[in-house]
Amino acid sequence: MNYISGVLLELNIYDFDKEIQKVFNFNFSKIQPINWRKWLDISSIEEYESLALKQSGLSDIDNVFERLKTEKTKPKQITINKEAYLNSFHESDYLFLCHTSGTSGADVSDLKWIHMSDKIVQTIWAPGMRAIFEASGLNSSSSTVIFVPSRTFTDGLKIDKNRKIISLYSSEFSQRLMLSLIRPRKYLIDQYKNSKNLLVIEKILEMDNISVISAPASTILTWANVEKFSRGIKRFLVNNPKNDQIKNSKLFKKIENQGVVSTVKDIQKEFSKIFSECTLVLSISSLTEHEWEQIRNFMKWEKDKENFTNLYVGSEIGPFSASIRLSTSEISPKDRMFVFPLHIPVIMKNGEADLLSRTKHRIGELFITRISQADPLINIQTGDIVTIKEQIGLPQIGGDILRAPFKLKKKFSIIPKYRFTENYTIFVGDYFNLENVEIVNPRRLFACLAKKCNFQRDSVMILKSQDTEQQWNMFIPIKNNDRKSKLNDIFQNLIFCPSGNNLNNAITKKFLNLEIVDNIPLKSEKSSSELLEQVSKGIMPKGILKKWPLYVAVPDKKKNLNS
């Protein structure tokens, strides 16, 4: 890729917003790299903690380890009020603002905003993103394909009263930052919604020497599935009936001659051919074994020889960990990630806080201490559950990042037949401890049950029972079956599925009651197609589309899940 005075020449790129990338290049391309590979040489807990203090800029803070035992950062200390912040900003430089994905189902106006200051970018985001992508094989001689969330109407470059403001999802911010740091020879970057766009697909097929693909698992799984891929392309064609550029494209003419499905199969073959040697950069926490099999078939990988980098990057904390391989010949590890020495991580369990590098617990909620513009932010609550795999040297955590339960703002109603009070709060997440009922990674649990018991996997719901203070009702949607026989089948197979023993014990001790239904007694106020249209138009954040494997409903009078 060629640069003249910080300006990007456009010969080797396909970028849906070239102007913003020019700004990133101008502002961040001169950040000096650090030798992140030396992190892997750390051999003791003390060496890690010393480097983490130095790298995070916290080495001059008095009693930082003691403060970790008692202090916490309030959410308002991390985020900003966007409008108030803009009114106080009068500098001529660019202001970089990032927002979260809105997974709780909030409106765009409710998104959390974070100011990406030069200090935070240089000390946390730049070294972390460089480590992830260089470890994946990207350099200035190779190419990359990147898909980022579809923007909301607030996103992009805006100039208001001479203030130059860039607002983005933190995911897009991190990818554009990486591009400005590594400067790959060629790259394509576009939004998720355009992964079925014929013109974008043609650009990918024209690229050579692609070493890294960075995209969500859902995009790869769509490409890997003929039916889903075909539906996506058909929808694209319906939405663009009069576009001359599309009609003149090679793929459109091919579709006219041999049809959508046949063309999609040819695209899949070409994708598989050019992607087979690539490293796939994505979060694997939500993937089931069936989905892994689909990806392996598409990428032409052998089982246990997959070529990917698992990563954990949070909007409030930045790049935290990744499954960095010690050598190019090493197999990508699914079950562990190295923790970057860019923060001070703490594990909270049963009200007790201890350093991740020293805690006696193997699982707990992650809190992060990091540098900020002024004083350090002590114990930022990530809302994520991690497992500790190794503490000696550079710490390692499990490959699955589990979301702690949180209240869903997306509006639902419970079918009258099943509710015993008017108002409920809906919780979602990947880890629940519901008064003697512990559920870990429900997506994998229910996917396993569905396969073993031969039913179509869908979202499951747990509802607090009226009959006893301790009991919960679990509704599993299975249509057209002998319910009594299927219930017995599920109960017998629980012990053979991940964390199924916990549910088996809860059912045996009558803390949990199973019930098979045609549909779970939970109804969204808006259909999936309505929400998808609003996200595509930028009216709603992408997080509202997330379909959770488990919904837990409790009466509003309960303050939280365990009260």
C-alpha positions in Angstrom: 0.0 0.0 0.0 1.3 3.4 -0.9 1.3 6.6 1.3 2.2 10.1 0.4 2.2 12.6 3.4 -0.2 10.4 5.3 -2.7 10.2 2.4 -3.8 6.8 1.2 -3.5 6.0 -2.5 -6.5 3.9 -3.5 -5.0 1.5 -6.0 -5.0 -1.6 -3.8 -8.0 -1.1 -1.6 -11.8 -1.6 -1.5 -13.0 0.6 1.4 -16.6 1.6 2.0 -15.4 4.8 3.7 -12.0 5.8 2.3 -12.1 9.3 3.9 -12.2 8.0 7.4 -9.4 5.6 6.8 -7.3 8.5 5.5 -7.9 10.2 8.9 -6.9 7.1 10.8 -3.7 6.8 8.7 -2.8 10.5 9.3 -3.4 10.2 13.1 -2.1 6.8 14.0 0.2 5.3 11.3 3.3 6.8 13.1 2.7 5.1 16.4 5.9 3.3 17.2 5.5 -0.5 17.4 6.5 -2.5 20.5 8.0 -5.9 20.5 4.9 -7.8 21.7 6.6 -11.2 21.0 8.7 -10.6 24.1 5.5 -11.0 26.1 5.6 -14.7 25.4 9.0 -14.9 27.1 7.6 -13.9 30.5 8.4 -16.7 32.9 7.0 -15.7 36.3 4.0 -14.1 38.0 6.2 -11.2 39.3 7.7 -10.5 35.9 4.2 -10.4 34.3 2.8 -8.0 37.0 5.8 -5.7 36.7 5.4 -5.5 32.9 1.6 -5.1 33.1 2.1 -2.1 35.5 4.7 -0.6 33.1 2.8 -1.2 29.9 -0.5 0.1 31.3 1.1 3.2 32.6 0.2 2.4 36.2 3.7 1.8 37.6 3.8 5.3 39.2 0.4 4.9 41.0 0.7 4.5 44.7 -0.8 1.3 46.4 -2.5 0.2 43.1 -2.7 -3.4 44.2 -4.2 -2.5 47.6 -6.8 -0.3 45.9 -7.8 -3.2 43.7 -9.2 -4.9 46.8 -11.7 -2.2 47.6 -12.3 0.2 44.8 -14.5 0.0 41.7 -15.1 2.3 38.8 -18.6 3.4 38.3 -20.0 3.1 34.7 -20.3 6.8 34.3 -16.6 7.2 34.9 -15.8 5.2 31.8 -18.4 6.5 29.4 -19.3 10.1 28.3 -22.4 12.0 27.7 -21.9 12.5 24.0 -23.7 15.7 23.5 -22.3 17.4 26.6 -18.8 16.2 25.7 -19.1 17.6 22.2 -20.3 21.0 23.6 -17.1 21.2 25.7 -14.8 20.1 22.9 -13.3 23.1 21.0 -10.0 21.7 19.7 -9.1 21.6 16.0 -7.9 17.9 16.1 -10.1 15.0 15.3 -12.2 13.6 18.1 -12.6 9.8 18.1 -15.7 8.4 19.8 -16.6 4.8 20.0 -19.8 3.2 21.1 -20.9 -0.3 22.3 -23.0 -2.7 20.3 -26.3 -2.2 22.2 -26.6 -5.9 23.1 -29.1 -5.2 25.9 -31.5 -4.1 23.2 -31.3 -0.4 23.8 -32.1 2.3 21.3 -29.3 4.0 19.5 -29.8 7.0 21.8 -29.0 4.7 24.8 -25.6 3.5 23.5 -22.5 3.9 25.7 -19.9 6.3 24.3 -16.1 6.2 25.0 -13.5 8.8 24.0 -10.6 7.2 22.3 -7.8 9.5 23.4 -4.3 9.4 22.0 -3.1 8.1 25.4 -5.5 5.2 25.4 -4.9 4.3 21.8 -1.1 4.3 22.2 -0.9 2.4 25.4 -3.7 -0.2 25.0 -5.4 -0.4 21.6 -2.4 0.0 19.2 -0.1 -2.7 20.8 -3.0 -5.1 21.3 -4.4 -4.9 17.8 -1.0 -5.1 16.3 -0.2 -8.2 18.3 -3.5 -9.9 17.3 -3.1 -9.4 13.5 0.7 -9.8 13.2 0.4 -13.0 15.2 -2.2 -14.1 12.6 0.2 -13.5 9.8 -0.7 -10.1 8.4 2.1 -7.8 7.3 2.8 -5.1 4.8 3.3 -7.6 2.0 0.0 -9.5 2.4 -3.8 -8.8 2.1 -6.8 -8.9 4.4 -10.6 -9.0 4.1 -12.5 -7.4 7.0 -16.2 -7.1 7.8 -17.4 -4.7 10.5 -20.8 -3.9 12.0 -23.4 -2.1 9.9 -23.2 1.5 11.0 -25.9 3.4 12.9 -27.1 6.8 11.7 -24.8 8.4 14.2 -21.7 6.9 12.8 -19.1 8.3 10.4 -17.2 11.5 10.0 -19.1 14.6 10.9 -18.0 18.3 11.0 -20.1 20.4 13.3 -19.1 24.0 14.2 -15.6 23.3 12.9 -15.3 20.2 15.2 -14.2 17.1 13.4 -15.9 14.1 15.0 -15.5 10.4 14.1 -18.1 8.1 15.7 -17.9 4.3 15.2 -18.5 1.0 16.7 -15.4 0.0 18.7 -15.1 -3.0 16.4 -14.7 -0.8 13.3 -12.4 1.6 15.2 -10.1 -1.3 16.2 -9.9 -2.7 12.6 -9.2 0.7 11.0 -6.6 1.4 13.7 -4.9 -1.9 12.8 -5.0 -1.1 9.1 -3.2 2.2 9.8 -0.5 0.4 11.9 0.3 -2.6 9.7 -0.5 -1.1 6.3 -1.2 -4.3 4.4 -0.5 -4.4 0.7 -4.2 -4.8 -0.2 -7.3 -4.8 1.9 -11.1 -4.9 1.6 -13.2 -3.5 4.4 -17.0 -3.4 4.4 -20.1 -3.8 6.6 -21.6 -7.1 7.6 -24.8 -6.4 5.6 -22.7 -6.2 2.4 -21.2 -9.7 2.7 -23.8 -10.9 0.2 -23.3 -7.9 -2.2 -22.3 -9.2 -5.6 -19.9 -6.3 -6.2 -18.1 -6.9 -2.8 -17.9 -10.6 -3.5 -16.3 -9.9 -6.9 -13.7 -7.7 -5.2 -12.8 -10.5 -2.8 -12.5 -12.9 -5.7 -10.1 -10.5 -7.4 -7.7 -10.3 -4.4 -4.5 -12.2 -4.1 -2.3 -13.2 -1.2 -5.0 -12.9 1.4 -3.5 -14.0 4.7 -6.2 -12.9 7.2 -10.0 -12.7 7.2 -11.5 -10.8 10.1 -15.3 -11.4 10.2 -17.9 -12.6 12.7 -18.7 -16.3 12.8 -22.2 -15.5 11.4 -20.7 -14.1 8.2 -18.5 -17.2 7.6 -21.4 -19.5 8.4 -23.6 -17.8 5.9 -21.0 -18.1 3.2 -20.7 -21.8 4.2 -24.4 -22.5 3.8 -25.8 -22.7 0.3 -29.4 -21.9 1.3 -28.5 -18.9 3.6 -26.0 -17.5 1.1 -28.5 -17.9 -1.8 -31.3 -16.2 0.2 -28.9 -13.3 1.0 -28.0 -12.8 -2.6 -31.6 -13.0 -3.7 -32.5 -10.4 -1.1 -29.7 -8.2 -2.3 -30.9 -8.4 -5.9 -34.5 -7.6 -4.9 -33.3 -4.5 -3.0 -31.2 -3.3 -5.9 -33.4 -3.9 -9.0 -32.2 -1.0 -11.2 -28.5 -0.7 -10.3 -26.6 -0.7 -13.6 -23.2 -1.5 -12.0 -24.7 -4.6 -10.5 -26.4 -5.6 -13.8 -23.1 -5.2 -15.6 -21.1 -7.3 -13.1 -19.8 -10.8 -14.0 -21.6 -12.5 -11.2 -25.0 -11.0 -12.2 -24.6 -12.2 -15.7 -23.6 -15.6 -14.4 -26.8 -15.7 -12.3 -28.8 -14.8 -15.4 -27.3 -17.8 -17.2 -27.2 -20.5 -14.5 -29.3 -19.3 -11.6 -28.6 -18.1 -8.0 -28.0 -21.5 -6.3 -25.5 -22.7 -9.0 -23.7 -19.4 -8.9 -23.5 -19.5 -5.1 -21.9 -23.0 -5.2 -19.3 -21.7 -7.6 -18.6 -18.7 -5.3 -18.3 -21.1 -2.4 -15.7 -23.2 -4.3 -13.7 -20.1 -5.1 -13.9 -18.7 -1.6 -12.8 -22.1 -0.1 -9.8 -22.1 -2.5 -8.6 -18.7 -1.6 -9.4 -18.8 2.1 -8.0 -22.3 2.9 -4.5 -20.9 3.7 -5.9 -17.8 5.6 -6.0 -17.2 9.3 -9.6 -16.5 10.4 -9.7 -13.8 13.2 -12.9 -14.1 15.2 -14.4 -14.8 18.6 -15.3 -18.5 18.9 -17.2 -18.3 22.2 -20.6 -18.8 20.6 -19.7 -21.6 18.2 -21.2 -25.1 18.6 -19.5 -28.2 17.3 -21.9 -28.4 14.4 -21.0 -24.8 13.4 -17.3 -25.7 13.7 -17.9 -28.5 11.3 -19.5 -26.2 8.8 -16.6 -23.8 9.0 -14.1 -26.6 8.7 -15.8 -27.9 5.5 -15.9 -24.4 4.0 -12.3 -23.5 4.9 -11.0 -26.9 3.9 -9.5 -27.5 7.4 -8.9 -30.8 9.1 -10.4 -31.2 12.6 -8.0 -30.0 15.3 -5.8 -28.3 12.6 -7.9 -25.2 12.2 -6.1 -21.9 11.4 -7.7 -19.1 13.4 -7.1 -16.5 16.1 -9.6 -16.3 18.9 -9.7 -12.8 20.4 -11.3 -10.9 23.2 -11.6 -7.1 22.7 -14.0 -5.0 24.8 -15.3 -1.5 24.1 -14.4 -0.3 27.5 -11.2 -2.2 28.0 -9.7 -2.6 24.5 -7.8 -5.7 23.3 -7.4 -8.1 26.3 -6.4 -11.5 25.0 -5.9 -13.7 22.0 -5.0 -17.3 21.1 -1.5 -16.3 19.9 0.5 -19.3 18.6 4.1 -19.7 19.7 5.1 -20.7 16.2 3.4 -20.8 12.7 3.5 -24.7 12.9 1.5 -24.7 16.2 -2.2 -25.7 16.0 -4.6 -22.8 16.9 -5.7 -23.5 20.5 -9.5 -23.4 21.1 -9.3 -23.7 24.8 -6.9 -20.9 25.8 -5.8 -17.3 25.1 -2.8 -15.3 26.3 -3.7 -12.2 28.4 -1.9 -9.1 27.1 0.1 -7.1 29.8 -1.8 -3.9 28.9 -4.1 -3.9 31.9 -4.3 -5.1 35.5 -6.9 -7.8 35.5 -8.8 -8.8 38.7 -11.1 -11.8 39.3 -14.2 -11.2 41.4 -15.8 -14.3 43.1 -18.2 -14.4 46.0 -17.5 -10.8 46.7 -13.7 -11.2 46.9 -11.3 -9.5 44.5 -7.8 -10.8 43.7 -5.4 -10.4 40.8 -6.0 -12.8 37.9 -2.4 -13.8 38.2 -2.8 -14.8 41.9 -6.5 -15.8 42.4 -7.3 -19.2 43.8 -10.5 -19.4 41.8 -10.6 -21.1 38.4 -13.6 -19.0 37.2 -15.0 -15.6 38.1 -16.1 -12.2 36.8 -13.4 -10.1 35.1 -12.6 -6.6 36.3 -10.0 -4.4 34.6 -7.8 -1.6 35.8 -6.4 0.6 33.0 -4.9 4.0 32.3 -7.2 6.9 31.3 -6.7 10.6 30.5 -6.3 11.5 34.2 -6.4 9.0 37.1 -6.4 5.3 36.4 -9.8 3.6 36.2 -9.8 1.0 39.0 -11.8 -2.3 38.5 -13.9 -1.6 35.5 -16.7 -4.2 35.5 -16.6 -6.0 32.1 -19.7 -8.1 32.8 -17.8 -11.2 31.5 -17.0 -14.5 33.1 -13.5 -16.0 32.4 -11.8 -19.2 33.4 -8.1 -19.2 34.4 -5.9 -21.8 32.7 -2.4 -20.7 33.6 -0.9 -18.1 36.0 2.8 -18.7 35.7 4.4 -16.4 33.1 2.0 -14.6 30.7 -1.4 -15.6 32.1 -3.8 -17.7 30.0 -7.6 -17.8 30.1 -10.1 -20.1 28.5 -11.2 -19.6 24.9 -14.8 -19.1 25.9 -15.8 -15.6 27.2 -19.1 -16.0 29.0 -21.4 -13.0 29.4 -22.6 -12.6 33.0 -26.4 -12.2 33.1 -27.8 -8.7 32.5 -31.2 -7.1 32.0 -32.6 -7.0 28.5 -34.0 -3.7 27.4 -35.6 -5.1 24.3 -39.3 -5.3 24.9 -41.0 -8.7 25.4 -44.3 -9.9 26.7 -45.0 -13.2 28.5 -48.0 -15.2 27.3 -50.8 -14.8 30.0 -51.2 -18.5 30.6 -47.7 -18.8 32.1 -47.4 -15.5 34.0 -48.5 -15.1 37.6 -47.7 -11.4 37.9 -48.1 -8.5 35.4 -44.5 -7.3 35.1 -41.3 -9.3 34.5 -37.7 -8.5 33.9 -35.9 -10.6 31.3 -32.2 -11.6 31.8 -29.8 -13.0 29.2 -26.2 -14.2 29.3 -23.9 -17.2 29.1 -23.6 -18.0 32.8 -26.4 -18.2 35.4 -26.5 -19.2 39.1 -30.2 -19.3 39.8 -30.6 -20.4 43.4 -29.2 -23.9 43.2 -29.4 -24.0 39.4 -26.0 -23.3 37.7 -26.0 -23.0 33.9 -22.7 -22.6 32.0 -22.6 -21.8 28.3 -26.3 -22.6 27.5 -25.6 -22.3 23.7 -23.3 -25.4 23.8 -25.5 -27.2 26.3 -28.7 -26.9 24.3 -27.0 -27.6 21.0 -25.7 -30.8 22.4 -29.1 -31.8 23.7 -30.8 -31.0 20.4 -28.3 -33.2 18.6 -28.5 -36.2 21.0 -32.3 -36.0 21.4 -33.0 -35.2 17.7 -34.9 -31.9 17.9 -34.5 -28.5 16.2 -32.5 -26.2 18.5 -34.1 -22.9 19.5 -34.1 -20.5 22.4 -35.0 -21.9 25.8 -36.7 -20.0 28.5 -36.6 -20.3 32.3 -39.4 -18.7 34.3 -39.5 -18.2 38.1 -42.2 -20.5 39.5 -45.1 -19.2 41.6 -45.5 -22.5 43.6 -42.3 -22.4 45.6 -39.5 -19.9 46.4 -36.9 -22.3 45.1 -38.4 -23.7 41.9 -37.8 -22.6 38.3 -39.7 -23.8 35.2 -37.6 -24.4 32.0 -39.5 -24.4 28.7 -37.9 -26.2 25.8 -39.6 -25.7 22.4 -40.1 -28.9 20.5 -42.9 -29.4 18.0 -44.9 -32.5 17.0 -43.4 -34.9 19.5 -44.4 -37.3 22.3 -43.7 -34.9 25.1 -43.4 -37.4 27.9 -41.0 -39.6 25.9 -38.9 -36.6 24.9 -38.7 -35.2 28.4 -37.3 -38.6 29.6 -34.9 -38.5 26.6 -33.6 -35.1 27.5 -33.2 -35.9 31.2 -31.2 -39.1 30.4 -28.9 -37.2 28.0 -28.2 -34.2 30.2 -25.1 -35.8 31.8 -23.5 -36.3 28.4 -23.6 -32.5 27.5 -21.4 -29.6 28.7 -22.5 -28.5 32.2 -25.5 -30.8 31.9 -24.7 -32.4 35.2 -25.7 -29.2 36.9 -29.2 -29.3 35.4 -29.6 -33.0 36.0 -28.9 -32.4 39.7 -31.3 -29.4 39.9 -34.1 -31.5 38.3 -33.5 -34.4 40.6 -33.6 -32.2 43.7 -36.8 -30.5 42.3 -35.2 -27.0 42.0 -36.0 -27.1 38.3 -39.0 -28.4 36.4 -38.8 -29.2 32.6 -41.7 -28.6 30.3 -41.9 -29.1 26.5 -43.9 -26.5 24.6 -44.4 -25.7 20.9 -43.0 -22.2 21.5 -41.5 -20.6 24.5 -44.0 -18.2 26.3 -42.0 -15.1 25.3 -42.9 -12.8 22.5 -40.9 -9.8 21.1 -42.9 -6.7 20.4 -41.1 -6.4 17.0 -40.5 -9.2 14.5 -37.0 -10.3 13.5 -37.5 -8.9 10.0 -38.6 -5.5 11.4 -35.5 -5.3 13.6 -33.2 -6.4 10.8 -34.5 -3.6 8.6 -34.0 -1.0 11.3 -30.4 -2.2 12.0 -29.6 -2.2 8.2 -30.9 1.4 8.0 -28.8 2.4 11.1 -31.9 3.2 13.2 -31.2 0.5 15.8 -27.8 -0.9 17.0 -26.7 -4.3 15.8 -26.9 -5.9 19.3 -30.6 -5.9 19.3 -30.5 -8.7 16.6 -28.7 -11.1 18.9 -30.8 -14.2 19.6 -29.9 -15.6 23.0 -29.9 -19.4 23.7 -31.5 -18.8 27.1 -34.0 -16.2 28.4 -34.6 -16.0 32.2 -37.8 -14.2 33.4 -38.3 -13.1 37.0 -41.0 -10.9 38.5 -40.1 -7.2 38.8 -40.3 -7.3 42.6 -37.1 -9.3 42.6 -34.1 -6.9 42.5 -31.9 -9.4 40.7 -31.7 -13.1 39.8 -30.7 -14.3 43.2 -32.7 -12.0 45.6 
